Amino acid sequence: MFRLEEDGVAPINFMWHLVWDFRWDLFKGLLTAISVSIVALILSMVIGLIFALARMSRFKVFSIFASFYVNIFRGIPALVSVIWVYFGWSLLFGHNFTVFQAGVIALTLLYSSFFCEIFRSALQAIHKGQREAGLALGLTRGRIFRSVMLPQATKIAIPNIGSMYIGMIKDTSTFAIIGMVEVVRVTQNLNSTYFQPFVLYTAAAGLYVIIAFLVDFIFRNVELNFAYPPQGRIAKFLSRKKKKKIEELMKSTL
Amino acid sequence: MPASEVLMELSGVRKTFGTIEVLHGIDLQITKGSHAVIFGPSGSGKSTVLRCMNLLEEPDVGSIKFLGNEYGPGNGAKAEGKRGKPIELRRKVGMVFQQFNLFPHLSALDNLALPYRSVRGGSLSEAQERAAHELNKVGLLKFAANYPSQLSGGQQQRVAIARALSLDPELMLFDEPTSALDPELVGEVLAVMRDLAESGMTMVVVTHEMNFAREIGDLNIFMEAGNIVTTGGSDFFENCTNQRAKEFIGSVL
């Protein structure tokens, strides 16, 4: 083994105070990452659900199209996707996208294909008796979907949505390449000034981990609120009102 | 109303799953106010007949007549009668499943109120009042706020019966309503069904509960291998002459 000093490199001095000094820059970067990923999350869920329905459609055209879409976009790395959108689409459409727009589009293209699969598996996991019960009661197909299938599928899908969102946040790190000032870009900028890769990238990694923990916590709570009967605080609070109404009804019926 | 008025008529109903024909031409008349009981060994097509009656299974051949409308592909080249939409039939035919099939994400009350409101329209409180009324009739009003997972199997099935009844059906179909229940819970469900039979509701019941069949059945139908082997009135269990049906009853009782 050799020691760095003997190679003529200055002894390592970890400047941990940099993390504190530039906390607001890192925090702003994090906020950018979160806002891009949240917008993309909402869009991906909506588009993913539409594709899930298309994929399960009786009409071959829809299901084949959806399955092509899923298999293509699931396979593209985020880095390639965002470069393709930011530089490629602007040529294609003759319109310059902002980095924020490009990031949202790139993430949505990729993750709507994942959400398609998540929603499809969730809808297919529902016991077929649920649909039959709805039909036997004379409910319309739309009503069965909205009031029977969707709420149950959402509950099944929630843990997967959570993990997908963590993936989305992490993929925003690749947007540094198109110049989005998110966590990695901030870190790169600081590092080019101070050359503290260990300190600065530890901080960046830490931020992603903290967010992952936070997302996990939030989605656990959402899941509890979607349990039947509801277990979470929000749902319990809402159902208290409902319960009161039912109690009044019980009194008036007896 | 004459006692012999036919409410539902199946003629020449055939059903094929893949390459296997499970119903080989079923002819059946359900008169208003009657209590038909279908029994027979598993795989004989009992449930399929029942599921054809509310078009959960569309027959491949044959027709189903109900309240002046005709459903199914018909027997000839073309069906002759006035055509009806399946949803209209289903709104007049209640069905109770072996697995209850309550909506797990809704309270017992909402399990009734949701279908009532989407079929009948009207306000939420109207639907809930009706739901409470129906739950009361099956003795479950105090569980109105409970979710299906908080109810026993017997209670769930009673909610399912109340749910079907809340839509004022002309005909009630029961697909082995007690087969998924613990033995001690069977009685409470049968009691509800007995009350319903006494109230004059037209019922078609697929069941293995021979004692119950003997009690309420005024049209007893023995099926085997996709055919109706023999039928009989309320004296069926005493005076049955068909050897195969006798064997089956003997082995189940």
Interface residues (C-beta under 8 A of the other chain):
Chain A: H127 G129 Q130 E132 A133 G134 L135 A136 L137 G138 L139 T140 R143 S147 V148 P151 Q152 K155 Y228 P229 K242 K243 K245 I246 E247 L249 M250 S252 T253 L254
Chain B: N54 L56 I87 E88 R90 R91 V93 G94 M95 F97 Q99 N101 L102 F103 P104 H105 L106 S107 L109 L114 P115 S118 V119 Q128 E129 A132 H133 N136 L141 K142 A144 A145 N146 Y147 P148 S149 Q150 A160 R163 A164 L167
